Amino acid sequence: METRPKESNVGGGKTREEIVQEKARETLSKLPPDYLDLEVREQVKKLPAPKSLNDKGLTVPLNIFLY
């Protein structure tokens, strides 16, 4: 809701870009200090898919969500 286009340019407040930047910084600050993106990506690539799918890794929707 906060990042939806504004009705008009009149008034103060933060721009959409400022709000998105703030949310991104907030999310990054919640990551553990020892989080290594490349290691996590490699682990997710190895995850199997449900038996009904023949895919694995980052082609599986749930794995994409987990990553």
Number of C-alpha atoms within 10 A of each C-alpha: 4 10 12 7 10 10 6 6 8 7 6 6 8 11 14 14 10 12 14 14 12 12 12 11 11 11 10 11 10 8 10 8 8 6 9 10 10 9 10 12 16 12 12 18 17 12 15 15 17 11 7 6 9 10 14 16 19 20 12 18 13 13 18 13 8 10 14
